[in-house]
Amino acid sequence: MIKKHRREEQLIFSPYLFSYMDNKKKLHPILLAGTGSDVGKSIIATALCRIFLQDGYTPAPFKAQNMALNSFVTPDGKEIGRAQAVQAEACQLTPSSDMNPVLLKPNSEHTTQVVLNGVSIGNKSAYDYFKKKGREELRDEVCKAFDRLNQQFNPIVMEGAGSISEINLRETDIVNMPMARHANADVILVADIDKGGVFASCYGSVMLQTPEDKKRIKGIIINKFRGDIRLFEKGRKMLEEICETPVLGVVPMFKNIAIEEEDSVQLNYKRRTLAKEKINIAVVLLRHLSNFTDFNVLERDSRVNLFYTNNTKEIEEADIIILPGSKSTIDDLYELRRIGIVNSIIQAHKAGKMIIGICGGFQMLGQAIHDPLGIESEIKSLPGIGLLSIETTMGAEKITKQVEFEFEGKTCKGYEIHQGVSTTDQTILQEGHCLGTYVHGILDNEAVIEYILKGKQKKATESIDILEFKNKQYDLLADHVRQHVDIEKLYEIMGK
C-alpha cells in the first residue's frame, strides 16, 4: 500500500508550495527519455519529483522497465530498482512495485533475472527476453501498473531506459515511446553534453521517431554541462532550430549534492587509495557488485576513507575490509580466488583487521557455497573463504523482505534480497572480528557504524539524521534544477 503524506506536513516542508485553497489541475504525465544510457534521466526525474511535491502536487515516479543490480525491497517484500525507491523518497512516498513493474538483474552478459511486479519469475537470455513472443503480456502488466498509479497521483514522473532511438527494438519496447503513448505523456528528451556529440544525439533521437512519436517530444534538457553556460547560448538556439523543439534548460554538472546513483558506473570515481589519519575501509570491487548504496552513509563519515579496490596490497593494509553484495556470488568468489584477493582477506584477518560480509559477501565468508540446481553457476559447490562457520545453499526461492532488529540496544532497520539460505538464524553473525549479515542498509544505522569504528579513532563525528540529510539533498537538487530549467514552461506543456 502506498502511503501518502498529509498536506499539512507538506506545507511545513517547503517554501515553494502554492496555496492548497486552489484545487490542483491534473497534469499530463511526463516521460524523461534519453539520447542514451547514463545521461542523467534518473537525477532529472528525482529533481522533478521533489519540485512537483514542493509546488503542492502529489507526484509519483514510474519506470516500466529498469535494468540494475542496485535494488530495494518495499514494505510488502517486493523488489524494485533503487532509483525508483529514491524517487519515491523525493516524493515522500512509500515505494511500491507499481513504480517499477519490470526489473532486470543481469547475471552475465547473456542472461538476466526478470523481476515482474516485484517477484522474480526466473532467468532469461537477452534473445528470449526481447523477442516478440510474450511481450504483450509484459506490456499489459506495466500498463496496468501505470494506470493504478495514475489514478492516485498527479503527475506521474516517468523515466525511459537507454536511448529512445533504438529503432531495431521499437516493436518490443515497453518502456520508452510506446509507454508514452499509453500514458498520453509529454516527452522531454535528456541529453548528456559531457559525453560530446550533443547536437547529433539530440537531432538523431528526434528525427528517428515516427511522426506520431515525434509530436510527443515537447522539450529538450541538456544535462551535465561544464563551464560558463553563456557560451552555449548560440548552441542552444541552433539545437532548437534543427530539432524544432524548445530547449527547456541546460543543467550544470554538480558535485556537492549527494543523491544515490542508479548504476555502478560512478564507482570508477571512488577508487581512492589509503589515507593517513582516517579509518581506511576497503570495499572489494566485485565484477557483479550489487547494492553499492549500502556504503553511502559510511562514505560521508568524516572519520572514514572508504574506497573500492581489487588491489591485494590495499586490501591487506586497510583497517576494515567489506565484501559487498553480488548478483553472481559463486562466479565472484571464484574470481577473487583466481586473482589472490581471498588470500589477502585471510591475511588481513590474521593481522586483526575487521572483515565484514553483506549478502553475497556474507555467503563468501562461510565454509562453502552449494548450488545443486545451477541457479547461479555451473559450479555445483565451491569452498568459501572460511572465516565464518556457515554453509550456504542456493535455492529456487528468492527472499525479499524488510527487517527490523536490535543491535547494541538500538532498533535498526534494513532489507534482504538473496537467493541462498545459510545455516544460521542470526541477523548478524559475528565470530571474532569477522561479521556477516544478509541485511542491506545495515550500515545506514548509527549503532552499527559506531560499533565497527569503535576504537579505531578517538575523535567522534557528529551523528547524522539520515532522513533529514536526504531531504536536504533532494531540496538542493530541486533548487539546482529550478535555477536552470524553465519549470513554468514545463507546467505549461503538461497542463495543455
Order of alpha helices (4+ residues) and beta strands (2+ residues): alpha-beta-alpha-beta-beta-beta-beta-alpha-beta-beta-beta-alpha-alpha-beta-alpha-beta-alpha-alpha-beta-alpha-beta-beta-beta-alpha-beta-alpha-beta-beta-alpha-alpha-beta-alpha-beta-beta-beta-beta-beta-beta-beta-alpha-alpha-alpha
